[in-house]
């Protein structure tokens, strides 16, 4: 169910898949799912990638991808009317 929803762009499903994979010890897959969700602006997933990077479970490249993608998504969501 989560895989199908994630493939259709449901950000929380991507995050949940990351959690499930991490719980199973599949850290490479977990990071991939978290990076995807972070690139869609999901802060919890960015935090997960950051924590995994600090623990040595994610590469610097993955961390930079998540950070850049997260920042770009947040910037894209800003509205001139809100500022």
Backbone as JSON Lines, residues from 0, in Angstrom:
{"i":0,"aa":"X","n":[0.82,-1.2,0.0],"ca":[0.0,0.0,0.0],"c":[0.86,1.25,0.0]}
{"i":1,"aa":"X","n":[1.84,1.32,0.91],"ca":[2.71,2.5,0.98],"c":[3.53,2.67,-0.29]}
{"i":2,"aa":"X","n":[3.99,1.56,-0.86],"ca":[4.78,1.65,-2.09],"c":[3.98,2.29,-3.21]}
{"i":3,"aa":"X","n":[2.75,1.86,-3.36],"ca":[1.9,2.41,-4.42],"c":[1.65,3.89,-4.18]}
{"i":4,"aa":"X","n":[1.35,4.25,-2.95],"ca":[1.1,5.65,-2.63],"c":[2.36,6.5,-2.83]}
{"i":5,"aa":"X","n":[3.5,5.97,-2.43],"ca":[4.76,6.7,-2.61],"c":[5.06,6.92,-4.09]}
{"i":6,"aa":"X","n":[4.8,5.91,-4.9],"ca":[5.03,6.04,-6.33],"c":[4.12,7.09,-6.95]}
{"i":7,"aa":"X","n":[2.99,7.35,-6.31],"ca":[2.06,8.36,-6.81],"c":[2.34,9.74,-6.19]}
{"i":8,"aa":"X","n":[3.44,9.85,-5.43],"ca":[3.85,11.15,-4.91],"c":[3.38,11.47,-3.51]}
{"i":9,"aa":"X","n":[2.87,10.5,-2.78],"ca":[2.41,10.73,-1.41],"c":[3.62,10.77,-0.48]}
{"i":10,"aa":"X","n":[3.95,11.97,-0.01],"ca":[5.2,12.19,0.72],"c":[5.26,11.42,2.03]}
{"i":11,"aa":"X","n":[4.16,11.36,2.76],"ca":[4.18,10.63,4.03],"c":[4.42,9.14,3.82]}
{"i":12,"aa":"X","n":[3.96,8.62,2.7],"ca":[4.2,7.21,2.39],"c":[5.68,6.95,2.13]}
{"i":13,"aa":"X","n":[6.34,7.88,1.44],"ca":[7.78,7.74,1.23],"c":[8.51,7.75,2.57]}
{"i":14,"aa":"X","n":[8.09,8.64,3.45],"ca":[8.69,8.71,4.78],"c":[8.44,7.41,5.54]}
{"i":15,"aa":"X","n":[7.22,6.91,5.5],"ca":[6.9,5.67,6.2],"c":[7.7,4.49,5.68]}
{"i":16,"aa":"X","n":[7.9,4.43,4.37],"ca":[8.72,3.36,3.8],"c":[10.15,3.46,4.32]}
{"i":17,"aa":"X","n":[10.65,4.69,4.46],"ca":[11.97,4.87,5.04],"c":[12.04,4.34,6.46]}
{"i":18,"aa":"X","n":[11.0,4.62,7.22],"ca":[10.95,4.11,8.61],"c":[10.92,2.59,8.64]}
{"i":19,"aa":"X","n":[10.08,1.99,7.8],"ca":[9.98,0.53,7.77],"c":[11.31,-0.11,7.38]}
{"i":20,"aa":"X","n":[11.94,0.45,6.35],"ca":[13.23,-0.09,5.9],"c":[14.29,0.06,6.99]}
{"i":21,"aa":"X","n":[14.3,1.19,7.66],"ca":[15.25,1.4,8.75],"c":[15.03,0.42,9.88]}
{"i":22,"aa":"X","n":[13.78,0.17,10.22],"ca":[13.47,-0.79,11.28],"c":[13.95,-2.2,10.93]}
{"i":23,"aa":"X","n":[13.96,-2.51,9.63],"ca":[14.42,-3.83,9.19],"c":[15.94,-3.87,9.02]}
{"i":24,"aa":"X","n":[16.6,-2.72,9.21],"ca":[18.05,-2.67,9.06],"c":[18.52,-2.43,7.65]}
{"i":25,"aa":"X","n":[17.59,-2.12,6.75],"ca":[17.92,-1.83,5.35],"c":[18.17,-0.33,5.2]}
{"i":26,"aa":"X","n":[19.31,0.12,5.72],"ca":[19.57,1.55,5.81],"c":[19.75,2.21,4.45]}
{"i":27,"aa":"X","n":[20.31,1.52,3.48],"ca":[20.44,2.11,2.14],"c":[19.07,2.44,1.56]}
{"i":28,"aa":"X","n":[18.15,1.5,1.66],"ca":[16.79,1.74,1.16],"c":[16.09,2.81,1.98]}
{"i":29,"aa":"X","n":[16.3,2.81,3.27],"ca":[15.68,3.81,4.13],"c":[16.12,5.21,3.72]}
{"i":30,"aa":"X","n":[17.42,5.38,3.53],"ca":[17.93,6.7,3.14],"c":[17.34,7.13,1.81]}
{"i":31,"aa":"X","n":[17.23,6.21,0.87],"ca":[16.66,6.56,-0.44],"c":[15.24,7.1,-0.3]}
{"i":32,"aa":"X","n":[14.42,6.43,0.51],"ca":[13.04,6.88,0.7],"c":[13.01,8.23,1.42]}
{"i":33,"aa":"X","n":[13.85,8.4,2.43],"ca":[13.88,9.67,3.15],"c":[14.34,10.82,2.26]}
{"i":34,"aa":"X","n":[15.33,10.57,1.4],"ca":[15.81,11.62,0.49],"c":[14.68,12.05,-0.45]}
{"i":35,"aa":"X","n":[13.95,11.09,-0.97],"ca":[12.82,11.41,-1.86],"c":[11.82,12.3,-1.15]}
{"i":36,"aa":"X","n":[11.45,11.94,0.07],"ca":[10.47,12.73,0.82],"c":[11.04,14.1,1.2]}
{"i":37,"aa":"X","n":[12.31,14.16,1.54],"ca":[12.93,15.44,1.88],"c":[12.9,16.38,0.68]}
{"i":38,"aa":"X","n":[13.13,15.83,-0.51],"ca":[13.1,16.63,-1.73],"c":[11.71,17.17,-2.02]}
{"i":39,"aa":"X","n":[10.7,16.58,-1.4],"ca":[9.32,17.07,-1.54],"c":[8.95,18.01,-0.4]}
{"i":40,"aa":"X","n":[9.93,18.35,0.44],"ca":[9.69,19.33,1.49],"c":[9.25,18.77,2.82]}
{"i":41,"aa":"X","n":[9.44,17.48,3.04],"ca":[9.0,16.85,4.29],"c":[10.14,16.92,5.31]}
{"i":42,"aa":"X","n":[9.99,17.8,6.28],"ca":[11.04,18.07,7.25],"c":[11.45,16.87,8.08]}
{"i":43,"aa":"X","n":[10.5,16.03,8.44],"ca":[10.81,14.84,9.24],"c":[11.78,13.93,8.49]}
{"i":44,"aa":"X","n":[11.6,13.82,7.19],"ca":[12.49,12.98,6.39],"c":[13.88,13.6,6.29]}
{"i":45,"aa":"X","n":[13.92,14.92,6.14],"ca":[15.23,15.57,6.12],"c":[15.95,15.33,7.45]}
{"i":46,"aa":"X","n":[15.22,15.43,8.55],"ca":[15.81,15.17,9.86],"c":[16.33,13.75,9.98]}
{"i":47,"aa":"X","n":[15.61,12.81,9.37],"ca":[16.05,11.41,9.41],"c":[17.35,11.23,8.64]}
{"i":48,"aa":"X","n":[17.44,11.86,7.47],"ca":[18.68,11.76,6.68],"c":[19.83,12.39,7.44]}
{"i":49,"aa":"X","n":[19.58,13.54,8.04],"ca":[20.62,14.21,8.82],"c":[21.11,13.31,9.96]}
{"i":50,"aa":"X","n":[20.18,12.72,10.69],"ca":[20.55,11.82,11.78],"c":[21.31,10.61,11.3]}
{"i":51,"aa":"X","n":[20.89,10.07,10.16],"ca":[21.58,8.9,9.61],"c":[22.98,9.27,9.13]}
{"i":52,"aa":"X","n":[23.12,10.47,8.58],"ca":[24.44,10.94,8.17],"c":[25.35,11.09,9.38]}
{"i":53,"aa":"X","n":[24.84,11.69,10.44],"ca":[25.62,11.87,11.65],"c":[26.01,10.53,12.29]}
{"i":54,"aa":"X","n":[25.18,9.51,12.08],"ca":[25.46,8.18,12.62],"c":[26.31,7.33,11.67]}
{"i":55,"aa":"X","n":[26.66,7.89,10.52],"ca":[27.46,7.14,9.56],"c":[26.66,6.19,8.7]}
{"i":56,"aa":"X","n":[25.35,6.34,8.66],"ca":[24.49,5.43,7.88],"c":[24.09,6.01,6.53]}
{"i":57,"aa":"X","n":[24.39,7.28,6.29],"ca":[24.11,7.93,5.02],"c":[25.39,8.64,4.58]}
{"i":58,"aa":"X","n":[25.56,8.76,3.28],"ca":[26.75,9.41,2.75],"c":[26.57,10.93,2.77]}
{"i":59,"aa":"X","n":[27.69,11.62,2.63],"ca":[27.63,13.09,2.53],"c":[26.83,13.49,1.3]}
{"i":60,"aa":"X","n":[26.99,12.76,0.22],"ca":[26.25,13.05,-1.01],"c":[24.74,12.94,-0.78]}
{"i":61,"aa":"X","n":[24.31,11.9,-0.07],"ca":[22.89,11.74,0.23],"c":[22.39,12.88,1.12]}
{"i":62,"aa":"X","n":[23.21,13.26,2.09],"ca":[22.83,14.37,2.97],"c":[22.69,15.66,2.18]}
{"i":63,"aa":"X","n":[23.64,15.94,1.3],"ca":[23.59,17.16,0.49],"c":[22.38,17.14,-0.43]}
{"i":64,"aa":"X","n":[22.07,15.98,-1.03],"ca":[20.88,15.86,-1.88],"c":[19.62,16.19,-1.09]}
{"i":65,"aa":"X","n":[19.52,15.63,0.11],"ca":[18.34,15.86,0.95],"c":[18.26,17.33,1.35]}
{"i":66,"aa":"X","n":[19.37,17.91,1.78],"ca":[19.39,19.3,2.21],"c":[19.01,20.24,1.07]}
{"i":67,"aa":"X","n":[19.65,20.07,-0.07],"ca":[19.38,20.93,-1.22],"c":[17.94,20.77,-1.69]}
{"i":68,"aa":"X","n":[17.5,19.54,-1.8],"ca":[16.13,19.28,-2.24],"c":[15.11,19.84,-1.27]}
{"i":69,"aa":"X","n":[15.37,19.68,0.02],"ca":[14.45,20.2,1.03],"c":[14.38,21.72,0.95]}
{"i":70,"aa":"X","n":[15.54,22.38,0.86],"ca":[15.57,23.84,0.78],"c":[14.85,24.33,-0.48]}
{"i":71,"aa":"X","n":[15.08,23.66,-1.59],"ca":[14.41,24.05,-2.84],"c":[12.9,23.89,-2.74]}
{"i":72,"aa":"X","n":[12.45,22.81,-2.12],"ca":[11.01,22.57,-1.97],"c":[10.38,23.64,-1.07]}
{"i":73,"aa":"X","n":[11.05,23.97,0.01],"ca":[10.52,25.0,0.93],"c":[10.47,26.34,0.22]}
{"i":74,"aa":"X","n":[11.51,26.67,-0.53],"ca":[11.54,27.93,-1.28],"c":[10.41,27.99,-2.3]}
{"i":75,"aa":"X","n":[10.16,26.87,-2.97],"ca":[9.11,26.81,-3.98],"c":[7.72,26.98,-3.37]}
{"i":76,"aa":"X","n":[7.58,26.62,-2.1],"ca":[6.27,26.72,-1.45],"c":[5.99,28.12,-0.9]}
{"i":77,"aa":"X","n":[7.02,28.95,-0.85],"ca":[6.82,30.3,-0.33],"c":[5.96,31.09,-1.28]}
{"i":78,"aa":"X","n":[5.16,31.93,-0.71],"ca":[4.26,32.77,-1.49],"c":[4.59,34.24,-1.2]}
{"i":79,"aa":"X","n":[4.65,35.08,-2.23],"ca":[4.92,36.5,-2.0],"c":[3.89,37.15,-1.07]}
{"i":80,"aa":"X","n":[2.68,36.63,-1.06],"ca":[1.64,37.19,-0.2],"c":[1.92,36.93,1.28]}
{"i":81,"aa":"X","n":[2.71,35.91,1.59],"ca":[2.99,35.56,2.98],"c":[4.13,36.37,3.54]}
{"i":82,"aa":"X","n":[4.95,36.94,2.7],"ca":[6.13,37.66,3.18],"c":[5.87,39.12,3.37]}
